[in-house]
Amino acid sequence: MVSWATLQTIAFLFGPILVPKLIAIVRSVNLRRTSTQALDSRTRLSLNVLTLTVFLALASSLSYFQSENIIKATGARLLLTPNDVLLRRFENLRLQQGLEGLSSTDVVLLSTLKTREGRLLYAAYGPKPLTECTWCSISDPSSYLYYSAPAIAAPHIANIAILGLVTSSLSSKVARSFRISATMAGLGVALGEFGLLYNHDLLQNTQATLTKDINWYHWRLLTYRGLAIAAVNCVLGVVTYLTATGRYGSSGVSDLEKIEALSKSLDVGVSHVRTSLFVKSTATRSESSLNTISEFWRTEAANRRNIASEVEDTKNQVLERVNLNSINDEAFKFTSNLIDVITATKGPALNIKNPTETTTGNH
């Protein structure tokens, strides 16, 4: 499995790249909280399906839902416990479970576990290939991997089908925008499990001196598979939720759809321009239409000139009827009276002259 030193190296390499992006995502989510929107029915259904698959994947990673490990259940050691001791412990285990004795499958499994190579294959591939495969051979360990391939691929195919369903045309635009990414992530998890199992060293457990040092590779992969599928579906659900509510990312409209909408609007504008040019060309070619249009614009220009002339005449008549000097005198008298009142209460009056008199004196 992946060592702690490898994990530290990966963290040091990709940490400086991923951490700033995560911080930017969190800040973007906080900024968009004020402009959130409600989820539509299709997006809500997709999120419910993803939530269900996350719980199922997490449940599959528990040892309760995995195949039984008889060596651990009997407290035996992988390579050091003799076959007769393992047989007696296995029979006692079945009696404790309420069974009458060993089944035919148990007998086949015990016959395989009599050899050292069989026990190493048991730790790597689990009990089913050792009991069900009729053409597999201990001398060819890869045959057990080929037999296990359909069983390994089945949950991944089911998960990829679910990811394709929740990002298909039946879902919302937001979920459809993550279709390629979700499919690639599901395929990546499947290929990763096959790669780990293919590169596994069967002789690794020969160096284990203690029971806790034994690498039960088959059961660890089952746990990691459930966690990986749950992580992929959880990330897809969170990103879909944030995008659909407007907290992060785009509104679900792809760049192709934006280009198509823009091209449609340009086509509409071009059609309007062409229609206008066609009407103009038709009107100018017809002598009667051209005369009608010219007469219309001449009449329109004459009406505008008449309106402007009437507005100017009305303005001049109003200015002639209004006596600006009398208005100025009345304003001066009102101001003088107001200042006299203020002076009587506050102090001596100021010497204020009529601006008309001042103007006259200056002249």
C-alpha positions as CSV (number, residue, x, y, z in Angstrom):
1,M,0.0,0.0,0.0
2,V,1.0,3.6,-0.1
3,S,3.5,4.5,2.6
4,W,3.4,7.5,4.9
5,A,6.6,8.9,3.3
6,T,4.9,8.7,-0.1
7,L,1.8,10.6,1.2
8,Q,4.1,13.3,2.7
9,T,5.9,13.7,-0.6
10,I,2.6,14.1,-2.5
11,A,1.4,16.6,0.1
12,F,4.6,18.7,-0.2
13,L,4.4,18.6,-4.0
14,F,0.7,19.3,-4.6
15,G,-0.1,21.2,-1.3
16,P,1.2,24.6,-2.5
17,I,-0.9,24.2,-5.6
18,L,-4.1,22.9,-4.2
19,V,-4.3,24.9,-0.9
20,P,-4.5,28.4,-2.6
21,K,-7.2,27.1,-5.0
22,L,-9.2,25.7,-2.0
23,I,-8.9,29.1,-0.3
24,A,-10.1,30.9,-3.4
25,I,-13.1,28.5,-3.7
26,V,-14.0,29.2,0.0
27,R,-13.8,32.9,-0.5
28,S,-15.8,32.7,-3.7
29,V,-18.5,30.8,-1.8
30,N,-18.6,33.4,0.9
31,L,-18.9,36.3,-1.6
32,R,-21.8,34.6,-3.4
33,R,-24.0,33.9,-0.4
34,T,-26.0,37.0,-0.9
35,S,-27.0,36.0,-4.4
36,T,-28.1,32.4,-3.9
37,Q,-31.0,30.8,-5.7
38,A,-33.2,27.8,-5.0
39,L,-32.6,24.3,-6.4
40,D,-34.8,23.1,-9.1
41,S,-36.5,19.7,-9.0
42,R,-34.1,17.9,-11.4
43,T,-31.0,19.1,-9.5
44,R,-32.5,18.1,-6.2
45,L,-33.2,14.6,-7.6
46,S,-29.6,14.3,-8.8
47,L,-28.3,15.3,-5.4
48,N,-30.6,12.7,-3.7
49,V,-29.3,10.0,-5.9
50,L,-25.6,11.0,-5.2
51,T,-26.3,11.1,-1.5
52,L,-27.7,7.6,-1.6
53,T,-24.7,6.3,-3.5
54,V,-22.3,7.9,-1.0
55,F,-24.0,6.1,1.9
56,L,-23.9,2.8,0.0
57,A,-20.3,3.2,-0.9
58,L,-19.4,4.0,2.7
59,A,-21.4,1.0,3.9
60,S,-19.5,-1.3,1.5
61,S,-16.2,-0.1,3.0
62,L,-17.2,-1.6,6.4
63,S,-15.9,-5.0,7.3
64,Y,-19.5,-6.1,8.2
65,F,-20.5,-6.1,4.5
66,Q,-17.3,-7.7,3.2
67,S,-16.4,-11.3,2.7
68,E,-15.2,-13.2,5.8
69,N,-11.5,-13.5,6.6
70,I,-11.3,-16.9,8.3
71,I,-7.7,-16.5,9.2
72,K,-8.3,-13.3,11.2
73,A,-11.6,-14.7,12.5
74,T,-9.9,-17.8,13.9
75,G,-6.9,-15.9,15.3
76,A,-4.5,-17.8,13.1
77,R,-1.3,-16.6,11.6
78,L,-1.1,-16.3,7.8
79,L,2.0,-18.5,7.1
80,L,2.9,-20.0,10.5
81,T,-0.3,-21.7,11.7
82,P,-0.3,-25.4,10.8
83,N,-3.1,-26.8,8.6
84,D,-4.5,-29.1,11.2
85,V,-4.7,-26.2,13.7
86,L,-6.4,-24.0,11.2
87,L,-8.9,-26.8,10.4
88,R,-9.8,-27.3,14.0
89,R,-10.2,-23.6,14.6
90,F,-12.3,-23.3,11.4
91,E,-14.6,-26.1,12.5
92,N,-15.1,-24.5,16.0
93,L,-15.9,-21.1,14.3
94,R,-18.6,-22.7,12.3
95,L,-20.0,-24.4,15.3
96,Q,-20.0,-21.1,17.2
97,Q,-21.9,-19.6,14.2
98,G,-24.6,-22.3,14.6
99,L,-23.6,-24.4,11.6
100,E,-23.3,-28.1,11.7
101,G,-19.9,-28.2,10.1
102,L,-17.8,-27.1,7.2
103,S,-19.5,-26.6,3.9
104,S,-18.2,-27.7,0.5
105,T,-16.9,-24.2,-0.1
106,D,-15.0,-24.2,3.2
107,V,-13.4,-27.5,2.3
108,V,-12.2,-26.2,-1.1
109,L,-10.8,-23.1,0.6
110,L,-9.0,-25.1,3.2
111,S,-7.5,-27.3,0.6
112,T,-6.1,-24.2,-1.1
113,L,-4.8,-22.8,2.1
114,K,-2.7,-25.8,2.8
115,T,0.1,-24.4,0.6
116,R,2.1,-21.2,1.3
117,E,1.3,-19.8,-2.1
118,G,-2.4,-20.4,-1.6
119,R,-2.3,-18.3,1.7
120,L,-0.5,-15.5,-0.1
121,L,-3.1,-15.5,-2.8
122,Y,-5.9,-15.5,-0.2
123,A,-4.5,-12.3,1.3
124,A,-4.3,-10.7,-2.1
125,Y,-7.5,-11.8,-3.8
126,G,-9.8,-12.9,-1.1
127,P,-11.7,-16.2,-0.8
128,K,-14.0,-16.2,-3.9
129,P,-11.3,-16.6,-6.6
130,L,-9.8,-19.5,-4.6
131,T,-13.1,-21.3,-4.2
132,E,-14.9,-20.5,-7.4
133,C,-12.3,-20.4,-10.2
134,T,-11.9,-23.8,-11.8
135,W,-9.2,-22.9,-14.4
136,C,-7.0,-20.8,-12.1
137,S,-3.7,-22.2,-11.0
138,I,-1.5,-21.4,-8.0
139,S,1.5,-21.6,-10.4
140,D,0.0,-18.7,-12.4
141,P,-1.1,-16.0,-9.8
142,S,-2.3,-13.6,-12.6
143,S,-5.1,-16.1,-13.4
144,Y,-6.8,-15.2,-10.1
145,L,-6.6,-11.5,-11.1
146,Y,-8.2,-12.2,-14.4
147,Y,-11.0,-14.1,-12.7
148,S,-11.5,-11.3,-10.2
149,A,-11.6,-8.6,-12.9
150,P,-15.4,-8.8,-13.5
151,A,-16.2,-8.7,-9.8
152,I,-13.9,-5.7,-9.4
153,A,-15.3,-3.9,-12.4
154,A,-19.0,-4.4,-11.4
155,P,-19.3,-1.8,-8.7
156,H,-17.3,0.7,-10.7
157,I,-19.5,0.2,-13.8
158,A,-22.5,0.6,-11.6
159,N,-21.1,3.8,-10.2
160,I,-20.1,5.2,-13.6
161,A,-23.7,4.4,-14.8
162,I,-25.1,6.4,-11.9
163,L,-22.8,9.3,-12.6
164,G,-23.9,9.2,-16.2
165,L,-27.5,9.2,-15.1
166,V,-27.3,12.2,-12.8
167,T,-25.3,14.1,-15.4
168,S,-27.5,13.1,-18.4
169,S,-30.1,15.0,-20.3
170,L,-32.7,14.0,-17.7
171,S,-30.9,16.2,-15.1
172,S,-30.4,19.9,-15.0
173,K,-27.9,22.0,-17.0
174,V,-25.7,22.4,-14.0
175,A,-25.3,18.6,-13.5
176,R,-24.8,18.1,-17.3
177,S,-21.9,20.5,-17.3
178,F,-19.9,18.1,-15.0
179,R,-20.6,15.0,-17.2
180,I,-17.1,14.6,-18.6
181,S,-15.4,15.3,-15.3
182,A,-17.6,12.8,-13.4
183,T,-17.1,10.1,-15.9
184,M,-13.3,10.6,-15.9
185,A,-13.2,10.5,-12.1
186,G,-15.2,7.2,-12.0
187,L,-12.9,5.6,-14.6
188,G,-9.9,6.9,-12.7
189,V,-11.0,5.1,-9.5
190,A,-11.6,1.9,-11.4
191,L,-8.3,2.0,-13.2
192,G,-6.5,2.9,-10.0
193,E,-7.8,-0.2,-8.3
194,F,-6.8,-2.5,-11.2
195,G,-3.4,-0.8,-11.2
196,L,-2.8,-1.3,-7.5
197,L,-3.9,-5.0,-7.7
198,Y,-1.8,-5.7,-10.8
199,N,1.3,-4.2,-9.2
200,H,0.9,-5.8,-5.9
201,D,3.8,-8.0,-4.7
202,L,2.5,-11.3,-3.4
203,L,5.7,-12.0,-1.5
204,Q,5.3,-8.9,0.7
205,N,3.6,-10.9,3.4
206,T,6.5,-13.4,3.7
207,Q,8.4,-10.7,5.5
208,A,5.6,-10.1,8.1
209,T,6.7,-11.5,11.5
210,L,3.7,-10.2,13.5
211,T,0.0,-10.6,12.8
212,K,-0.5,-6.8,12.7
213,D,2.1,-6.6,9.9
214,I,0.2,-8.8,7.5
215,N,-1.2,-6.8,4.6
216,W,-4.7,-8.1,3.9
217,Y,-4.7,-6.5,0.5
218,H,-8.1,-7.7,-0.7
219,W,-10.0,-6.3,2.2
220,R,-8.0,-3.0,2.2
221,L,-8.9,-2.5,-1.4
222,L,-12.5,-3.1,-0.7
223,T,-12.3,-0.4,2.0
224,Y,-10.4,2.0,-0.2
225,R,-12.8,1.4,-3.1
226,G,-15.8,2.4,-1.1
227,L,-14.1,5.5,0.3
228,A,-12.9,6.5,-3.2
229,I,-16.3,6.1,-4.8
230,A,-17.9,8.0,-1.9
231,A,-15.4,10.8,-2.2
232,V,-16.0,11.2,-6.0
233,N,-19.8,11.2,-5.6
234,C,-19.6,13.5,-2.6
235,V,-17.4,16.1,-4.5
236,L,-19.7,15.9,-7.5
237,G,-22.7,16.5,-5.3
238,V,-21.1,19.4,-3.4
239,V,-19.9,21.1,-6.6
240,T,-23.3,20.6,-8.2
241,Y,-25.1,22.1,-5.2
242,L,-22.8,25.1,-5.0
243,T,-23.1,25.8,-8.7
244,A,-26.8,25.3,-8.8
245,T,-27.4,27.7,-5.9
246,G,-25.0,30.3,-7.4
247,R,-22.4,30.0,-4.6
248,Y,-19.6,28.9,-6.9
249,G,-18.8,28.4,-10.6
250,S,-20.9,29.2,-13.6
251,S,-24.7,28.9,-13.9
252,G,-24.4,25.6,-15.7
253,V,-24.4,27.1,-19.2
254,S,-21.5,25.7,-21.1
255,D,-19.3,27.8,-23.4
256,L,-20.8,26.0,-26.4
257,E,-24.3,27.0,-25.4
258,K,-23.2,30.6,-24.9
259,I,-21.7,30.6,-28.4
260,E,-24.9,29.2,-29.8
261,A,-27.0,31.8,-28.1
262,L,-24.8,34.6,-29.3
263,S,-24.8,33.3,-32.9
264,K,-28.6,33.1,-32.8
265,S,-28.9,36.7,-31.6
266,L,-26.5,37.7,-34.3
267,D,-28.6,35.9,-36.9
268,V,-31.7,37.7,-35.7
269,G,-29.9,41.1,-36.0
270,V,-28.6,40.2,-39.5
271,S,-32.1,39.2,-40.6
272,H,-33.5,42.6,-39.3
273,V,-30.8,44.5,-41.2
274,R,-31.5,42.5,-44.4
275,T,-35.3,43.1,-44.0
276,S,-34.7,46.8,-43.6
277,L,-32.4,47.0,-46.6
278,F,-34.9,45.0,-48.7
279,V,-37.7,47.4,-47.7
280,K,-35.5,50.4,-48.4
281,S,-34.5,49.0,-51.8
282,T,-38.1,48.2,-52.7
283,A,-39.2,51.7,-51.7
284,T,-36.5,53.5,-53.7
285,R,-37.1,51.5,-56.8
286,S,-40.8,52.4,-56.9
287,E,-41.3,56.0,-58.0
288,S,-44.7,56.3,-56.2
289,S,-43.2,54.9,-52.9
290,L,-40.2,57.2,-53.2
291,N,-42.4,60.3,-53.7
292,T,-44.6,59.3,-50.8
293,I,-41.6,58.8,-48.5
294,S,-40.0,62.1,-49.6
295,E,-43.3,64.0,-49.1
296,F,-43.6,62.4,-45.6
297,W,-40.2,63.6,-44.5
298,R,-40.7,67.1,-46.0
299,T,-44.0,67.4,-44.1
300,E,-42.3,66.1,-40.9
301,A,-39.5,68.7,-41.3
302,A,-42.0,71.5,-41.8
303,N,-44.0,70.5,-38.7
304,R,-40.8,70.5,-36.6
305,R,-39.9,74.0,-37.8
306,N,-43.4,75.3,-37.1
307,I,-43.3,73.8,-33.6
308,A,-39.9,75.4,-32.9
309,S,-41.2,78.8,-34.1
310,E,-44.3,78.6,-32.0
311,V,-42.2,77.8,-28.9
312,E,-39.9,80.7,-29.5
313,D,-42.8,83.1,-30.0
314,T,-44.5,81.9,-26.8
315,K,-41.2,82.5,-24.9
316,N,-40.9,86.1,-26.2
317,Q,-44.5,86.9,-25.4
318,V,-44.0,85.6,-21.8
319,L,-40.9,87.7,-21.4
320,E,-42.6,90.8,-22.7
321,R,-45.5,90.5,-20.3
322,V,-43.3,90.1,-17.2
323,N,-41.8,93.2,-15.7
324,L,-38.4,92.1,-14.3
325,N,-37.7,95.5,-12.7
326,S,-40.9,95.4,-10.6
327,I,-40.1,91.9,-9.5
328,N,-36.6,93.1,-8.5
329,D,-38.0,96.0,-6.5
330,E,-40.5,93.8,-4.6
331,A,-37.7,91.3,-3.8
332,F,-35.5,94.2,-2.4
333,K,-38.3,95.6,-0.3
334,F,-39.0,92.1,1.2
335,T,-35.3,91.6,2.0
336,S,-35.0,95.1,3.6
337,N,-38.0,94.5,5.8
338,L,-36.6,91.1,6.9
339,I,-33.2,92.7,7.7
340,D,-34.9,95.5,9.7
341,V,-36.6,92.9,11.8
342,I,-33.4,91.0,12.4
343,T,-31.5,94.2,13.2
344,A,-34.1,95.3,15.8
345,T,-33.5,92.1,17.7
346,K,-29.8,91.5,17.1
347,G,-27.9,94.8,16.5
348,P,-27.4,97.8,14.2
349,A,-28.6,97.5,10.6
350,L,-26.4,97.3,7.7
351,N,-26.4,99.9,5.0
352,I,-27.9,98.0,2.0
353,K,-28.6,99.9,-1.2
354,N,-31.0,99.1,-3.9
355,P,-29.1,97.1,-6.5
356,T,-31.0,99.0,-9.2
357,E,-29.8,102.4,-7.7
358,T,-26.2,101.1,-7.5
359,T,-26.3,99.9,-11.0
360,T,-27.6,103.3,-12.1
361,G,-25.0,105.2,-10.1
362,N,-22.2,103.2,-11.6
363,H,-23.4,104.0,-15.0
